[in-house]
Amino acid sequence: MALWSATNWRSIISPSTTTGGAASGRKPCCAGITGFSGRSTPPLAVRLAEEAGFLYDLECYVLRRAVRDMAVLRRTLGRPLKTCVNVTVPTFYEGAFEAFLGELIADGSVGRNELWIEITEQKALLSDRETEAKSRRIRAMGFPLVIDDFSMGHTSIKYLQNSAFDMVKLDGSLVRGLKDNPRCGEIIATIVSLSRALDFTVLGECVETKEQQSLLERLGCTQYQGYLYSPAVPFEDFLVLARESSPREKGEAGKR
């Protein structure tokens, strides 16, 4: 018996922004999955789906739903927005995953470098040749890779040895500790320095105050995500936010 209903799934978007303030991306999360006891948090939904044996199917559905939402955004804004979608380690290693991504490109559902695959940290990626080769193939297909919660949990600098990732998202505890713990700033500064040498982007998560953004900017981190800009919102609400920040929309408003 299916434990979830695709018709009840909703895209929950966490907007990200740059120093200039323009919305730069969106992240669909599995926060609206039903069929469990009420609404399930993403970690619980993922764990239950894995135990029930349909995690891969669920994540493929999430990716297809995200691609559909991306098409709506493209039509609305007149341009694509980069979209990060969380993918668990078991799905990353699934044998059919690359073919699935290839279908998204082949049928024109998504353009190259528009859909970013964000690896979650519930389980560690292996540091071996197979992982390196798979990462390079996925990137070559046009899907940049992102490390979530970098520097904590399973994530490690070893992931950067072969330049397999295009962006790292700083763990929220580093951002929250910036004001009171000087070492957090030193760690972030080191990661930013590495990003310049190894050619990847750094995004600060859990940014809740202007002071945190200012401290990150001084350290060289210029992309952010957090409650300072917007809480995670349903896709319909994000569409309104994206319209309001769209240069085309602002231009037309100015003409009126």
Contacts in CASP RR format, 6 or more apart in sequence:
PFRMAT RR
TARGET T0000
AUTHOR 0000-0000-0000
METHOD contacts of the structure
MODEL  1
MALWSATNWRSIISPSTTTGGAASGRKPCCAGITGFSGRSTPPLAVRLAE
EAGFLYDLECYVLRRAVRDMAVLRRTLGRPLKTCVNVTVPTFYEGAFEAF
LGELIADGSVGRNELWIEITEQKALLSDRETEAKSRRIRAMGFPLVIDDF
SMGHTSIKYLQNSAFDMVKLDGSLVRGLKDNPRCGEIIATIVSLSRALDF
TVLGECVETKEQQSLLERLGCTQYQGYLYSPAVPFEDFLVLARESSPREK
GEAGKR
2 54 0 8 1.000
3 35 0 8 1.000
3 36 0 8 1.000
3 48 0 8 1.000
3 49 0 8 1.000
3 52 0 8 1.000
3 54 0 8 1.000
4 33 0 8 1.000
4 34 0 8 1.000
4 35 0 8 1.000
4 36 0 8 1.000
4 45 0 8 1.000
4 49 0 8 1.000
4 54 0 8 1.000
4 58 0 8 1.000
5 34 0 8 1.000
5 35 0 8 1.000
6 61 0 8 1.000
8 32 0 8 1.000
8 33 0 8 1.000
8 34 0 8 1.000
8 35 0 8 1.000
9 30 0 8 1.000
9 32 0 8 1.000
9 33 0 8 1.000
9 34 0 8 1.000
9 61 0 8 1.000
9 62 0 8 1.000
9 65 0 8 1.000
10 31 0 8 1.000
10 32 0 8 1.000
10 234 0 8 1.000
10 235 0 8 1.000
11 28 0 8 1.000
11 65 0 8 1.000
11 66 0 8 1.000
11 69 0 8 1.000
11 234 0 8 1.000
11 235 0 8 1.000
11 238 0 8 1.000
12 28 0 8 1.000
12 29 0 8 1.000
12 30 0 8 1.000
12 31 0 8 1.000
12 32 0 8 1.000
12 232 0 8 1.000
12 233 0 8 1.000
12 234 0 8 1.000
12 235 0 8 1.000
13 26 0 8 1.000
13 27 0 8 1.000
13 28 0 8 1.000
13 29 0 8 1.000
13 232 0 8 1.000
13 233 0 8 1.000
13 234 0 8 1.000
13 235 0 8 1.000
13 237 0 8 1.000
13 238 0 8 1.000
14 26 0 8 1.000
14 27 0 8 1.000
14 29 0 8 1.000
14 225 0 8 1.000
14 226 0 8 1.000
14 230 0 8 1.000
14 231 0 8 1.000
14 232 0 8 1.000
14 233 0 8 1.000
15 23 0 8 1.000
15 25 0 8 1.000
15 26 0 8 1.000
15 225 0 8 1.000
15 229 0 8 1.000
15 230 0 8 1.000
15 233 0 8 1.000
15 238 0 8 1.000
15 241 0 8 1.000
15 242 0 8 1.000
16 23 0 8 1.000
16 24 0 8 1.000
16 25 0 8 1.000
16 26 0 8 1.000
16 27 0 8 1.000
16 84 0 8 1.000
16 203 0 8 1.000
16 223 0 8 1.000
16 224 0 8 1.000
16 225 0 8 1.000
16 226 0 8 1.000
16 229 0 8 1.000
17 23 0 8 1.000
17 24 0 8 1.000
17 223 0 8 1.000
17 224 0 8 1.000
17 225 0 8 1.000
17 229 0 8 1.000
18 24 0 8 1.000
18 222 0 8 1.000
18 223 0 8 1.000
18 224 0 8 1.000
19 217 0 8 1.000
19 222 0 8 1.000
19 223 0 8 1.000
21 229 0 8 1.000
21 245 0 8 1.000
22 245 0 8 1.000
23 81 0 8 1.000
23 241 0 8 1.000
23 242 0 8 1.000
23 245 0 8 1.000
24 81 0 8 1.000
24 82 0 8 1.000
24 223 0 8 1.000
25 81 0 8 1.000
25 82 0 8 1.000
25 83 0 8 1.000
25 84 0 8 1.000
26 73 0 8 1.000
26 81 0 8 1.000
26 83 0 8 1.000
26 84 0 8 1.000
26 238 0 8 1.000
26 242 0 8 1.000
27 83 0 8 1.000
27 84 0 8 1.000
27 85 0 8 1.000
27 86 0 8 1.000
27 118 0 8 1.000
27 225 0 8 1.000
28 62 0 8 1.000
28 65 0 8 1.000
28 66 0 8 1.000
28 69 0 8 1.000
28 83 0 8 1.000
28 85 0 8 1.000
28 86 0 8 1.000
28 235 0 8 1.000
29 42 0 8 1.000
29 86 0 8 1.000
29 232 0 8 1.000
30 42 0 8 1.000
30 45 0 8 1.000
30 46 0 8 1.000
30 58 0 8 1.000
30 62 0 8 1.000
30 86 0 8 1.000
31 39 0 8 1.000
31 41 0 8 1.000
31 42 0 8 1.000
31 45 0 8 1.000
31 232 0 8 1.000
32 39 0 8 1.000
32 40 0 8 1.000
32 45 0 8 1.000
33 39 0 8 1.000
33 40 0 8 1.000
33 45 0 8 1.000
33 49 0 8 1.000
33 58 0 8 1.000
34 40 0 8 1.000
36 44 0 8 1.000
36 45 0 8 1.000
36 48 0 8 1.000
40 48 0 8 1.000
42 86 0 8 1.000
43 122 0 8 1.000
45 58 0 8 1.000
46 55 0 8 1.000
46 88 0 8 1.000
46 120 0 8 1.000
46 122 0 8 1.000
47 122 0 8 1.000
49 55 0 8 1.000
49 58 0 8 1.000
50 88 0 8 1.000
50 90 0 8 1.000
55 88 0 8 1.000
55 90 0 8 1.000
55 91 0 8 1.000
56 90 0 8 1.000
56 91 0 8 1.000
56 94 0 8 1.000
56 96 0 8 1.000
56 97 0 8 1.000
59 87 0 8 1.000
59 88 0 8 1.000
59 91 0 8 1.000
60 91 0 8 1.000
60 100 0 8 1.000
62 85 0 8 1.000
62 86 0 8 1.000
63 85 0 8 1.000
63 87 0 8 1.000
63 100 0 8 1.000
63 104 0 8 1.000
63 115 0 8 1.000
64 104 0 8 1.000
64 109 0 8 1.000
66 83 0 8 1.000
66 85 0 8 1.000
66 115 0 8 1.000
67 104 0 8 1.000
67 109 0 8 1.000
67 110 0 8 1.000
67 115 0 8 1.000
69 83 0 8 1.000
69 235 0 8 1.000
70 80 0 8 1.000
70 81 0 8 1.000
70 83 0 8 1.000
70 110 0 8 1.000
70 114 0 8 1.000
70 115 0 8 1.000
71 109 0 8 1.000
72 239 0 8 1.000
73 80 0 8 1.000
73 81 0 8 1.000
73 239 0 8 1.000
73 242 0 8 1.000
74 80 0 8 1.000
74 81 0 8 1.000
76 239 0 8 1.000
76 242 0 8 1.000
76 243 0 8 1.000
76 246 0 8 1.000
77 242 0 8 1.000
77 243 0 8 1.000
77 246 0 8 1.000
77 248 0 8 1.000
77 249 0 8 1.000
78 246 0 8 1.000
78 248 0 8 1.000
80 111 0 8 1.000
80 114 0 8 1.000
81 114 0 8 1.000
81 242 0 8 1.000
82 113 0 8 1.000
82 114 0 8 1.000
82 116 0 8 1.000
83 114 0 8 1.000
83 115 0 8 1.000
83 116 0 8 1.000
84 116 0 8 1.000
84 117 0 8 1.000
84 118 0 8 1.000
84 146 0 8 1.000
85 115 0 8 1.000
85 116 0 8 1.000
85 117 0 8 1.000
85 118 0 8 1.000
86 118 0 8 1.000
86 120 0 8 1.000
86 148 0 8 1.000
87 117 0 8 1.000
87 118 0 8 1.000
87 119 0 8 1.000
87 120 0 8 1.000
88 119 0 8 1.000
88 120 0 8 1.000
88 122 0 8 1.000
88 123 0 8 1.000
89 119 0 8 1.000
89 120 0 8 1.000
89 122 0 8 1.000
89 123 0 8 1.000
89 124 0 8 1.000
89 125 0 8 1.000
90 123 0 8 1.000
91 97 0 8 1.000
92 117 0 8 1.000
92 119 0 8 1.000
92 125 0 8 1.000
92 134 0 8 1.000
93 134 0 8 1.000
98 134 0 8 1.000
98 137 0 8 1.000
98 138 0 8 1.000
98 141 0 8 1.000
101 138 0 8 1.000
101 141 0 8 1.000
101 143 0 8 1.000
102 141 0 8 1.000
103 109 0 8 1.000
104 110 0 8 1.000
104 115 0 8 1.000
105 111 0 8 1.000
105 112 0 8 1.000
105 141 0 8 1.000
105 142 0 8 1.000
111 142 0 8 1.000
112 141 0 8 1.000
112 142 0 8 1.000
113 142 0 8 1.000
113 143 0 8 1.000
113 144 0 8 1.000
115 143 0 8 1.000
116 143 0 8 1.000
116 144 0 8 1.000
116 145 0 8 1.000
116 146 0 8 1.000
116 166 0 8 1.000
116 167 0 8 1.000
117 138 0 8 1.000
117 143 0 8 1.000
117 144 0 8 1.000
117 145 0 8 1.000
117 146 0 8 1.000
118 145 0 8 1.000
118 146 0 8 1.000
118 147 0 8 1.000
118 148 0 8 1.000
118 169 0 8 1.000
119 125 0 8 1.000
119 145 0 8 1.000
119 146 0 8 1.000
119 147 0 8 1.000
119 148 0 8 1.000
120 148 0 8 1.000
121 148 0 8 1.000
121 149 0 8 1.000
121 152 0 8 1.000
121 153 0 8 1.000
121 154 0 8 1.000
121 155 0 8 1.000
122 154 0 8 1.000
123 154 0 8 1.000
124 154 0 8 1.000
125 131 0 8 1.000
125 154 0 8 1.000
125 159 0 8 1.000
127 158 0 8 1.000
127 159 0 8 1.000
127 161 0 8 1.000
131 164 0 8 1.000
132 162 0 8 1.000
132 164 0 8 1.000
135 145 0 8 1.000
135 162 0 8 1.000
135 164 0 8 1.000
135 165 0 8 1.000
136 164 0 8 1.000
138 145 0 8 1.000
139 145 0 8 1.000
139 164 0 8 1.000
139 166 0 8 1.000
144 166 0 8 1.000
144 167 0 8 1.000
145 164 0 8 1.000
145 165 0 8 1.000
145 166 0 8 1.000
145 167 0 8 1.000
146 165 0 8 1.000
146 166 0 8 1.000
146 167 0 8 1.000
146 168 0 8 1.000
146 169 0 8 1.000
147 155 0 8 1.000
147 159 0 8 1.000
147 165 0 8 1.000
147 167 0 8 1.000
147 168 0 8 1.000
147 169 0 8 1.000
148 155 0 8 1.000
148 169 0 8 1.000
149 155 0 8 1.000
149 169 0 8 1.000
149 171 0 8 1.000
149 172 0 8 1.000
149 205 0 8 1.000
150 168 0 8 1.000
150 169 0 8 1.000
150 170 0 8 1.000
150 171 0 8 1.000
150 191 0 8 1.000
151 170 0 8 1.000
151 171 0 8 1.000
151 174 0 8 1.000
151 187 0 8 1.000
151 191 0 8 1.000
152 171 0 8 1.000
152 173 0 8 1.000
152 174 0 8 1.000
153 171 0 8 1.000
155 168 0 8 1.000
155 171 0 8 1.000
157 194 0 8 1.000
159 165 0 8 1.000
160 168 0 8 1.000
160 194 0 8 1.000
160 198 0 8 1.000
160 200 0 8 1.000
163 198 0 8 1.000
163 199 0 8 1.000
163 200 0 8 1.000
165 200 0 8 1.000
166 200 0 8 1.000
166 201 0 8 1.000
167 200 0 8 1.000
167 201 0 8 1.000
167 202 0 8 1.000
167 203 0 8 1.000
168 191 0 8 1.000
168 195 0 8 1.000
168 200 0 8 1.000
168 201 0 8 1.000
168 202 0 8 1.000
168 203 0 8 1.000
169 203 0 8 1.000
169 204 0 8 1.000
169 205 0 8 1.000
169 225 0 8 1.000
170 188 0 8 1.000
170 191 0 8 1.000
170 202 0 8 1.000
170 203 0 8 1.000
170 204 0 8 1.000
170 205 0 8 1.000
170 221 0 8 1.000
171 205 0 8 1.000
172 204 0 8 1.000
172 205 0 8 1.000
172 206 0 8 1.000
173 184 0 8 1.000
173 206 0 8 1.000
174 184 0 8 1.000
174 185 0 8 1.000
174 187 0 8 1.000
174 188 0 8 1.000
175 184 0 8 1.000
175 188 0 8 1.000
175 204 0 8 1.000
175 205 0 8 1.000
175 206 0 8 1.000
175 207 0 8 1.000
175 212 0 8 1.000
175 216 0 8 1.000
176 206 0 8 1.000
176 208 0 8 1.000
176 212 0 8 1.000
177 184 0 8 1.000
178 184 0 8 1.000
178 185 0 8 1.000
178 188 0 8 1.000
178 212 0 8 1.000
178 215 0 8 1.000
178 216 0 8 1.000
179 211 0 8 1.000
179 212 0 8 1.000
179 215 0 8 1.000
185 215 0 8 1.000
185 219 0 8 1.000
188 202 0 8 1.000
188 216 0 8 1.000
188 219 0 8 1.000
188 221 0 8 1.000
189 219 0 8 1.000
189 220 0 8 1.000
191 202 0 8 1.000
192 202 0 8 1.000
192 219 0 8 1.000
192 220 0 8 1.000
192 221 0 8 1.000
195 201 0 8 1.000
195 202 0 8 1.000
201 223 0 8 1.000
202 220 0 8 1.000
202 221 0 8 1.000
202 223 0 8 1.000
203 221 0 8 1.000
203 223 0 8 1.000
203 224 0 8 1.000
203 225 0 8 1.000
204 216 0 8 1.000
204 221 0 8 1.000
204 223 0 8 1.000
204 224 0 8 1.000
204 225 0 8 1.000
205 224 0 8 1.000
205 225 0 8 1.000
205 226 0 8 1.000
206 225 0 8 1.000
206 226 0 8 1.000
206 227 0 8 1.000
207 213 0 8 1.000
207 216 0 8 1.000
207 224 0 8 1.000
207 225 0 8 1.000
207 226 0 8 1.000
207 227 0 8 1.000
207 228 0 8 1.000
207 229 0 8 1.000
208 226 0 8 1.000
208 227 0 8 1.000
208 228 0 8 1.000
209 228 0 8 1.000
210 228 0 8 1.000
212 228 0 8 1.000
213 224 0 8 1.000
213 228 0 8 1.000
216 222 0 8 1.000
216 224 0 8 1.000
230 238 0 8 1.000
230 241 0 8 1.000
233 241 0 8 1.000
243 249 0 8 1.000
END
